[in-house]
Amino acid sequence: MDKLLIRGGRTLHGEVLISGAKNAALPELCAALLTAEPVVLRNVPRLEDVSTMLKLIRNMGVLAERADDGTVQLDASTLTNPEAPYELVKTMRASVLALGPLLARFGEATVSLPGGCAIGSRPVDQHIKGLQAMGAEIVVEHGYMIAKLPKGWSRLKGAHITTDMVTVTGTENFLMAASLAEGETVLENAAQEPEISDLAEMLIKMGAKIEGHGTRRIRIQGVERLHGCTHQVVADRIEAGTFLCAVAATGGDVLLRHGRADHLDAVIDKLREAGASVQAVDGGIRVASPGPASEHLVAQSFRTTEYPGFPTDMQAQFMALNCVARGTAKVTETIFENRFMHVNELVRLGAHIQIDGKVALVEGVASLSGATVMATDLRASASLVIAGLVANGETLVDRIYHLDRGYDQMEAKLRAIGADIERIKA
């Protein structure tokens, strides 16, 4: 099992190329299942979850070729097996995204209940209710969602869908399914994340009729068929946010090429209040910070919420920054109930953090000290890397397979801007 060895205390300088967003690439790979024509995706990140999704759709009979430059060519005209088995999706909750496209195009789908990070309940009941509203017959048995159209139906039917909670993957599933449904579908309480807007733009290129993406209310007029397209995956705002926090914590000056400041307003506001300089520039985002040694970093309280609020996927990384900032900050997690598992590992590095239910109270310390720590989920991994970069001495981060699920060559990118970090092969 690979580990990361970090020798902390260095400032970061230079440029980082921000990769395509995992949370856009995964649904867009599934969107290729909606058409028998070729689809080309560019800027696809090299991540374990992407590799798993490619294995999944290849297992269905889809032709999928991946090039070193981040291009993936897909041809679902050969799809013969509309099933997502447990063996291929047990580590990835995004497998549920195959349900809507398979059902919409083939009238049937068998999809394993998903896995992924153990950060709390992510129920699929909203997906099932929404597709049932469009006429699907769905049962859950033996760990699988088994869906089909009613007898005599050739297509799903448009519906008015209001989810009980804001669900990103649910919104994505309904977008894809409704694109081939008969009539109009209206999604209320839709998620507004940039990755959803990017998926909608791809579907529009394929011939879908979608309005209102990026708002709480999306309208989709179903069409009989979709065609192929070429689409570039939007830049990963969480990767960009992670590097912003890393530079703010360590000090330095870095350009995040392709980063989208307009997708990170809530995070950037907090970073500026903490004492970092963050500017949208031509082609990316520039971040500069005096680092903790100057005592100019000020701890920031925040509360996670749905986009465009502060993202839960940035909570752990910003907490690592708070650990070495002046003052005390209150971090409130409202999305996932088990998303403070990184706290005990940060404490091993010398952080002062107390947890009371959904609230973590972080008291900044003068310095952290290196130690061996264990990653518990994807974003927790990133927080430990940030803490290791700023800590005195050596930090060894174990179980980094979590990190590889969501960050494209993170240690190589950090090394290129001055970090002393290396991957140790098991």
Rosetta blueprint (number, residue, H / E / L):
1 M L
2 D L
3 K E
4 L E
5 L E
6 I E
7 R E
8 G L
9 G L
10 R L
11 T L
12 L E
13 H E
14 G E
15 E E
16 V E
17 L E
18 I L
19 S L
20 G E
21 A L
22 K H
23 N H
24 A H
25 A H
26 L H
27 P H
28 E H
29 L H
30 C H
31 A H
32 A H
33 L H
34 L H
35 T L
36 A L
37 E L
38 P L
39 V E
40 V E
41 L E
42 R E
43 N L
44 V L
45 P L
46 R L
47 L L
48 E H
49 D H
50 V H
51 S H
52 T H
53 M H
54 L H
55 K H
56 L H
57 I H
58 R H
59 N H
60 M L
61 G L
62 V L
63 L E
64 A E
65 E E
66 R E
67 A L
68 D L
69 D L
70 G L
71 T L
72 V E
73 Q E
74 L E
75 D E
76 A H
77 S H
78 T H
79 L L
80 T L
81 N L
82 P L
83 E E
84 A E
85 P L
86 Y H
87 E H
88 L H
89 V H
90 K L
91 T L
92 M L
93 R H
94 A H
95 S H
96 V H
97 L H
98 A H
99 L H
100 G H
101 P H
102 L H
103 L H
104 A H
105 R H
106 F H
107 G L
108 E E
109 A E
110 T E
111 V E
112 S E
113 L L
114 P L
115 G L
116 G L
117 C L
118 A L
119 I L
120 G L
121 S L
122 R L
123 P L
124 V L
125 D H
126 Q H
127 H H
128 I H
129 K H
130 G H
131 L H
132 Q H
133 A H
134 M L
135 G L
136 A L
137 E E
138 I E
139 V E
140 V E
141 E E
142 H L
143 G L
144 Y E
145 M E
146 I E
147 A E
148 K E
149 L L
150 P L
151 K L
152 G L
153 W L
154 S L
155 R L
156 L L
157 K E
158 G L
159 A L
160 H E
161 I E
162 T E
163 T L
164 D L
165 M L
166 V L
167 T L
168 V H
169 T H
170 G H
171 T H
172 E H
173 N H
174 F H
175 L H
176 M H
177 A H
178 A H
179 S H
180 L L
181 A L
182 E E
183 G L
184 E E
185 T E
186 V E
187 L E
188 E E
189 N L
190 A L
191 A L
192 Q L
193 E L
194 P H
195 E H
196 I H
197 S H
198 D H
199 L H
200 A H
201 E H
202 M H
203 L H
204 I H
205 K H
206 M L
207 G L
208 A L
209 K E
210 I E
211 E E
212 G L
213 H L
214 G L
215 T L
216 R L
217 R E
218 I E
219 R E
220 I E
221 Q E
222 G L
223 V L
224 E L
225 R L
226 L L
227 H L
228 G L
229 C E
230 T E
231 H E
232 Q E
233 V L
234 V L
235 A E
236 D L
237 R H
238 I H
239 E H
240 A H
241 G H
242 T H
243 F H
244 L H
245 C H
246 A H
247 V H
248 A H
249 A H
250 T H
251 G L
252 G E
253 D E
254 V E
255 L E
256 L E
257 R E
258 H L
259 G L
260 R L
261 A H
262 D H
263 H H
264 L L
265 D H
266 A H
267 V H
268 I H
269 D H
270 K H
271 L H
272 R H
273 E H
274 A H
275 G L
276 A L
277 S E
278 V E
279 Q E
280 A E
281 V E
282 D L
283 G L
284 G E
285 I E
286 R E
287 V E
288 A E
289 S E
290 P L
291 G L
292 P H
293 A H
294 S H
295 E L
296 H L
297 L L
298 V E
299 A L
300 Q L
301 S L
302 F E
303 R E
304 T E
305 T L
306 E L
307 Y L
308 P L
309 G L
310 F E
311 P L
312 T H
313 D H
314 M H
315 Q H
316 A H
317 Q H
318 F H
319 M H
320 A H
321 L H
322 N H
323 C H
324 V L
325 A L
326 R E
327 G L
328 T E
329 A E
330 K E
331 V E
332 T E
333 E L
334 T L
335 I L
336 F L
337 E L
338 N L
339 R L
340 F L
341 M L
342 H L
343 V H
344 N H
345 E H
346 L H
347 V H
348 R H
349 L L
350 G L
351 A L
352 H E
353 I E
354 Q E
355 I E
356 D E
357 G L
358 K L
359 V E
360 A E
361 L E
362 V E
363 E E
364 G L
365 V L
366 A L
367 S L
368 L L
369 S E
370 G L
371 A L
372 T E
373 V E
374 M E
375 A L
376 T L
377 D L
378 L H
379 R H
380 A H
381 S H
382 A H
383 S H
384 L H
385 V H
386 I H
387 A H
388 G H
389 L H
390 V H
391 A L
392 N E
393 G L
394 E E
395 T E
396 L E
397 V E
398 D E
399 R L
400 I L
401 Y H
402 H H
403 L H
404 D H
405 R L
406 G L
407 Y L
408 D L
409 Q L
410 M H
411 E H
412 A H
413 K H
414 L H
415 R H
416 A H
417 I L
418 G L
419 A L
420 D E
421 I E
422 E E
423 R E
424 I E
425 K L
426 A L
